[in-house]
């Protein structure tokens, strides 16, 4: 069965790529294969995803201190610009009434960074000075005054007995994004555009056909029957499951790449009175040896239009590459071409391994102790444990890091001829889905990009431009997307 495009995995990445392609080339045939029963059930699901609308407003790991003491905010600028692309595309879809009720997937929420200890307070002040003078981060406030902090974060400040200095930054233009809800909305829209959705279908193998197209062996999980599907272009967007399929494709670009799985737990508040006392996403500083995805944060979330409060994540280790994966995922991902890369990473990342083992062994009492660093008066019975999604950190050989370097971002791997692309990695992931998919379009369809450009610019007005160098355009886009996505009035109501 031949088709133009096959998307593997019904998560936010495939949903975004499918939506972009349907606007650019509506006549192309698209098929989606997902091994679970519904869309957005794995890494994109709201309970498996931090949902921070990562725009680098509060995540300290996107800003680093240079040897001369100044703070490098270049990564924060890059991620903020990428998130703005997502906001623009979502606004386009809402304006065109292709998706409705944006409040079901995006809500305004202040983004805050909080640190303790004199050294960290000094760093946060320098970071604030570097960021607040930048057009992308205008409106950011800093305070080390306990009374002001009591106004901003009463739940965190109440009952605090330590005399240690404490400081925070706050910016009101942050968002909470329910990527599970967004994914489901996008696939509902795609189904109206004759995109074929095949749930409970597992892609078992993938190989190149004689004519250069890709042949997929697809198994129906309900009845065990096997079908063959071929496509000119394949996107592997199966979260942690992408690495195995990339390896099966045999493309040289997929060699010497490994994956290291990191699992996570969140504590979820079950006491409505406590939930009501907090209204922000507050990010702290990662412990030594911890991966960036383990930065502790206390998050106001909106799930099923209900306000909830999550704390975590506590990192853990499982050899599975997906929450619904196999205990053999890690071992079967080790191949002759990546075994040295994997071993080198194992030697290099002893601190991370030690940290993950410690996290796995944490008792519930210990988790509550960590929670009390954020909420001094926290009661264990007010909090339940939820197992979050699996993330697979990419391991590859790099010039800067040498053999077996652990990558903490989102990686796109494409074949030289652009006929297949795979997405690997973790945070900032979903928040930058539109940027990542535009990158795939540019790499895989260079022959079409020029003719598509006017339409891309209609959907994403800042496409190809730096918002940092066009502050007027940035302010205009921020205001118009806030209006369309229903963030503007709410932002005012909360400020």
C-alpha positions in Angstrom: 0.0 0.0 0.0 1.7 3.2 -1.2 1.4 6.6 0.3 3.3 9.9 0.3 4.1 10.3 4.0 4.1 7.9 7.0 4.3 9.3 10.5 5.3 6.8 13.2 3.9 7.6 16.6 0.9 9.7 17.4 2.6 12.2 19.7 2.9 16.0 19.5 5.8 15.8 17.0 3.9 13.8 14.4 0.8 15.9 15.0 2.7 19.1 14.4 4.5 17.8 11.2 1.2 16.4 9.9 -0.6 19.7 10.5 2.1 21.7 8.8 2.2 19.4 5.8 -1.6 19.4 5.4 -1.5 23.3 5.2 1.4 23.3 2.8 0.5 20.3 0.5 -3.1 19.3 1.2 -3.1 16.8 -1.6 -0.4 14.6 -0.1 -1.6 11.3 1.5 -0.6 10.8 5.1 -0.8 7.7 7.3 -0.1 7.5 11.0 0.8 4.4 12.9 0.6 4.3 16.7 1.0 1.2 18.8 -1.2 2.5 21.7 -5.0 2.8 21.5 -5.1 6.7 21.4 -3.1 9.7 20.5 -0.8 11.5 22.9 -0.5 8.7 25.4 3.3 8.4 25.8 5.8 11.2 26.1 3.3 13.9 25.0 0.7 12.9 27.7 0.0 15.6 30.2 1.0 13.3 33.1 4.2 12.4 31.4 5.3 15.9 30.5 6.3 18.9 32.6 4.0 21.1 30.3 6.1 24.2 31.1 5.8 25.8 27.7 9.6 26.0 27.8 10.5 29.5 26.8 13.6 29.7 29.0 11.9 32.2 31.4 12.6 30.1 34.5 14.9 27.2 33.6 18.3 27.9 35.1 20.0 25.2 33.1 19.6 27.3 29.9 21.8 30.1 31.3 25.4 29.4 32.4 28.0 31.4 34.2 31.1 32.0 32.2 34.6 31.9 33.6 34.7 35.7 33.8 31.6 35.7 36.0 29.2 37.0 33.4 26.0 35.0 32.5 25.6 33.5 29.0 21.9 33.7 28.0 22.4 32.7 24.3 20.7 29.3 24.8 17.8 31.0 26.6 17.3 33.4 23.7 17.4 30.5 21.2 14.7 28.4 23.2 12.5 31.5 23.7 12.5 32.2 20.0 11.7 28.6 19.2 8.7 28.6 21.6 7.4 31.8 19.9 7.2 29.8 16.7 4.9 27.3 18.4 2.7 30.1 19.8 2.3 31.6 16.3 1.4 28.3 14.7 -1.1 27.4 17.4 -2.6 30.9 16.9 -2.9 30.4 13.2 -4.8 27.1 13.7 -7.1 28.8 16.2 -7.7 31.8 13.9 -8.5 29.4 11.0 -10.8 27.4 13.4 -8.9 24.3 12.7 -8.6 23.8 16.4 -10.9 25.4 19.0 -11.0 26.3 22.7 -7.3 27.1 23.2 -7.9 27.3 27.0 -8.1 23.5 26.9 -4.4 23.3 26.1 -2.7 26.6 27.1 -3.1 28.8 30.2 -1.1 31.8 31.4 1.0 31.2 34.5 3.9 33.2 36.0 7.3 31.5 35.5 9.7 31.9 38.4 13.3 30.8 39.3 14.1 30.4 43.0 17.5 29.9 44.6 18.9 29.7 48.1 22.4 30.5 49.4 24.5 33.6 48.8 26.4 32.2 45.8 23.2 31.2 44.0 21.5 34.5 44.9 24.4 36.4 43.4 24.2 34.3 40.2 20.4 34.8 39.9 20.8 38.6 40.3 23.4 38.6 37.4 21.1 36.4 35.3 18.2 38.7 35.9 20.3 41.7 34.9 21.4 40.0 31.7 17.9 38.8 30.8 15.7 41.8 31.9 17.5 44.2 29.6 16.8 41.8 26.6 13.6 42.5 24.6 12.6 38.8 24.9 12.5 38.8 28.7 11.1 42.2 29.4 8.9 42.4 32.4 11.0 40.0 34.5 11.2 41.1 38.2 13.8 40.1 40.8 13.4 40.1 44.6 15.4 38.9 47.5 13.0 40.6 50.0 11.2 38.0 52.1 8.1 40.2 52.3 7.9 40.5 48.5 8.5 36.8 48.1 5.7 36.1 50.6 3.4 37.9 48.2 4.6 36.0 45.1 5.0 32.5 46.6 3.2 32.3 50.0 3.2 28.5 50.1 7.0 28.4 49.6 7.8 31.2 52.1 5.4 30.2 54.9 7.1 28.4 57.8 10.6 29.0 56.4 13.0 29.1 59.4 16.4 29.1 57.6 18.4 32.3 57.7 19.9 31.4 54.4 19.5 34.2 51.7 16.7 33.4 49.2 15.8 35.1 45.9 13.5 34.7 43.0 12.7 36.1 39.6 9.2 36.3 38.2 7.8 36.9 34.8 4.0 36.9 34.1 4.1 36.0 30.4 4.8 32.3 31.0 2.4 29.5 30.1 1.3 26.0 31.1 0.7 23.8 28.1 -1.2 20.6 28.1 0.6 18.8 25.3 -1.6 15.7 25.6 -4.8 17.8 24.9 -3.0 19.7 22.1 -1.9 16.4 20.5 -5.5 15.0 20.6 -6.9 18.3 19.1 -4.4 18.2 16.2 -5.1 14.6 15.4 -8.9 15.3 15.5 -8.3 18.0 12.9 -6.0 15.8 10.8 -8.7 13.1 10.7 -11.1 15.6 9.1 -8.4 16.2 6.4 -8.4 12.5 5.4 -5.3 11.6 7.3 -5.4 7.8 8.0 -5.0 7.0 11.7 -4.0 3.5 12.6 -4.0 2.9 16.4 -2.8 -0.4 17.9 -0.5 -0.8 15.0 3.2 -1.4 15.7 5.9 -0.7 13.1 8.2 -3.8 13.4 10.6 -3.2 10.6 11.6 -0.5 8.1 13.8 -1.0 5.1 14.6 0.8 1.8 12.9 -0.4 -1.3 14.6 -0.7 -4.7 13.0 2.6 -5.9 14.4 4.5 -2.9 11.1 4.6 -1.0 10.7 3.0 2.5 8.8 -0.2 3.2 7.4 -0.7 6.6 6.3 -3.9 8.1 3.3 -3.1 10.3 1.6 -5.4 12.8 -2.0 -5.0 13.8 -1.9 -5.6 17.6 -5.5 -6.6 17.8 -5.4 -9.5 15.4 -1.7 -10.1 14.8 -2.0 -9.6 11.0 1.0 -8.0 9.2 0.7 -5.4 6.4 3.4 -3.8 4.2 3.2 0.0 3.7 5.5 2.0 1.5 6.1 5.8 1.5 8.3 8.3 -0.1 8.9 10.0 3.2 8.9 8.6 6.7 9.0 10.5 10.0 10.0 8.4 13.1 8.4 10.3 16.0 8.0 7.4 18.5 9.6 9.0 21.5 12.0 6.6 23.1 11.0 4.0 20.5 12.5 6.0 17.7 16.1 4.8 18.3 15.3 1.1 17.5 13.5 2.1 14.3 16.3 4.4 13.2 18.8 1.6 13.7 16.5 -0.8 11.6 16.5 1.8 8.8 20.2 1.2 8.3 20.9 4.8 7.3 24.6 5.8 8.0 23.5 8.9 9.9 21.9 6.6 12.5 25.1 4.8 13.4 27.3 5.5 16.5 24.2 6.8 18.3 23.0 5.3 21.6 20.3 6.1 24.1 20.3 6.3 27.9 16.8 6.0 29.5 15.9 8.2 32.5 12.5 7.7 34.2 10.8 10.1 36.5 8.3 10.5 39.3 6.2 13.5 40.3 4.4 14.2 43.6 0.9 15.4 43.0 -1.0 17.4 45.6 -4.4 16.0 46.6 -5.4 18.8 48.9 -7.4 21.6 47.2 -6.6 24.1 49.9 -2.8 23.7 49.3 -3.3 23.8 45.5 -5.1 27.2 45.8 -2.2 28.8 47.8 0.2 28.5 44.8 0.0 30.1 41.4 3.3 29.8 39.5 5.8 27.5 38.0 8.8 27.7 40.3 12.1 26.2 39.1 15.0 25.6 41.4 18.6 24.5 40.7 19.6 21.0 39.7 21.6 19.0 42.2 25.2 18.1 41.2 25.3 15.2 38.8 21.6 15.5 38.0 20.4 15.6 34.3 18.7 18.9 33.3 15.4 17.2 33.1 15.7 16.6 36.9 15.6 20.3 37.9 13.2 20.4 40.9 10.1 22.5 40.2 6.8 23.2 41.9 4.3 23.6 39.1 0.8 24.9 38.9 -0.8 22.8 36.1 -4.1 22.8 34.3 -5.2 19.2 33.5 -8.7 18.5 32.3 -9.4 22.2 33.0 -8.7 21.7 36.7 -5.9 23.4 38.6 -3.4 20.9 40.0 0.0 21.2 41.8 3.0 18.9 41.0 6.4 18.7 42.5 9.4 16.9 41.1 10.7 15.3 39.1 12.5 12.6 41.0 14.7 10.9 38.4 14.9 7.1 38.3 16.3 4.4 36.1 14.4 1.8 34.0 15.9 0.0 31.0 12.6 0.7 29.1 12.7 3.3 26.4 9.0 4.0 26.7 6.6 3.8 29.7 4.9 1.0 27.7 8.2 -0.4 26.5 10.2 -3.6 27.1 12.8 -4.3 29.8 15.1 -5.3 26.9 15.0 -1.9 25.2 18.4 -0.7 26.5 20.3 -3.9 25.9 18.8 -4.4 22.4 19.8 -0.8 21.4 23.5 -1.7 21.8 24.9 -2.5 18.4 28.4 -3.2 17.0 28.6 0.4 15.7 27.5 2.1 19.0 29.0 -0.2 21.7 32.2 1.9 22.1 30.1 5.1 22.2 27.9 3.6 24.9 30.8 2.3 27.0 32.6 5.7 26.8 29.4 7.4 28.1 29.2 4.9 30.9 32.7 5.8 32.1 32.1 9.5 31.7 28.8 9.7 33.4 29.6 8.1 36.7 28.2 11.1 38.6 24.9 10.7 36.7 24.7 7.0 37.3 25.4 7.5 41.0 22.7 10.2 41.2 20.1 8.0 39.4 20.8 5.0 41.8 20.4 7.3 44.8 17.1 8.6 43.3 15.8 5.1 42.7 16.5 4.2 46.3 14.8 7.3 47.8 12.1 6.4 50.3 8.8 8.3 50.4 10.0 10.1 53.6 13.1 11.3 51.7 10.9 12.6 48.8 8.8 14.5 51.3 12.0 16.0 52.8 13.0 17.2 49.3 9.5 18.7 48.9 10.0 20.5 52.2 13.0 22.4 50.7 10.3 24.1 48.6 7.3 23.9 50.9 8.5 23.9 54.5 5.0 23.0 55.9 4.3 20.2 53.4 2.4 17.2 54.8 3.1 13.8 53.3 -0.5 12.8 53.3 -1.4 15.7 51.0 0.8 14.3 48.2 0.5 11.2 45.9 3.1 9.7 43.6 2.6 9.7 39.8 5.0 7.9 37.5 6.0 10.3 34.7 7.2 9.5 31.2 10.4 7.9 30.1 13.0 10.1 28.4 15.9 8.7 26.4 18.9 11.0 26.4 21.0 10.7 23.2 24.6 9.5 23.4 26.8 10.3 20.5 30.4 11.2 19.6 30.9 14.9 19.3 33.8 17.2 18.6 33.4 19.1 21.8 32.8 16.2 24.1 34.6 13.4 22.4 33.4 9.8 22.3 30.2 8.9 24.1 28.9 12.3 25.0 25.4 12.6 26.6 23.2 15.1 24.8 20.5 16.8 26.8 18.5 18.4 24.0 16.3 17.3 21.2 18.1 15.7 18.2 16.9 15.4 14.6 18.6 12.7 12.5 17.9 12.8 8.7 19.1 10.7 5.8 21.3 12.4 3.2 18.5 12.3 0.6 15.9 13.6 3.1 13.6 10.5 2.7 13.5 9.7 6.4 13.9 11.7 9.6 13.9 10.6 13.2 13.5 12.6 16.4 15.4 11.6 19.5 16.1 13.2 22.9 14.2 15.1 25.6 13.6 18.6 26.9 12.7 21.2 25.6 11.0 18.8 23.1 7.3 19.4 22.8 7.6 23.2 23.4 9.8 23.6 20.4 7.9 21.1 18.2 7.1 23.7 15.5 10.8 24.8 15.2 11.9 21.2 15.1 9.4 20.3 12.4 10.3 23.3 10.3 13.9 22.2 10.5 12.8 18.7 9.2 10.9 20.4 6.3 14.0 22.4 5.3 16.3 19.4 5.5 14.0 16.8 3.9 12.2 18.9 1.3 14.7 21.5 0.1 13.3 21.4 -3.4 9.9 22.7 -2.0 10.9 25.2 0.6 11.0 28.2 -1.7 7.4 27.6 -3.0 6.2 26.8 0.6 7.8 29.9 2.1 4.9 32.4 1.6 2.5 29.9 3.3 4.9 29.2 6.1 5.2 33.0 6.7 1.4 33.3 6.8 1.3 30.6 9.5 4.4 31.8 11.3 5.1 35.5 10.7 8.5 35.5 12.3 9.8 32.5 10.2 13.4 33.2 9.0 13.7 36.3 11.2 15.4 36.8 14.6 12.9 38.2 17.1 15.7 39.5 19.2 16.8 41.7 16.3 13.2 42.7 15.6 11.8 43.8 19.1 8.8 45.5 17.6 7.8 42.4 15.7 8.3 40.4 18.9 6.0 42.6 20.9 3.4 42.5 18.2 3.5 38.7 18.0 3.4 38.3 21.8 0.4 40.5 22.0 -1.5 39.0 19.1 -0.8 35.4 20.1 -1.8 36.2 23.7 -5.1 37.6 22.3 -5.9 34.6 20.0 -4.9 32.0 22.6 -7.0 33.6 25.3 -3.9 34.5 27.4 -4.2 38.3 27.4 -7.2 38.9 29.6 -6.2 36.1 32.0 -2.6 37.5 32.2 -4.1 40.8 33.3 -6.5 39.2 35.7 -3.6 37.4 37.5 -1.1 40.3 37.5 
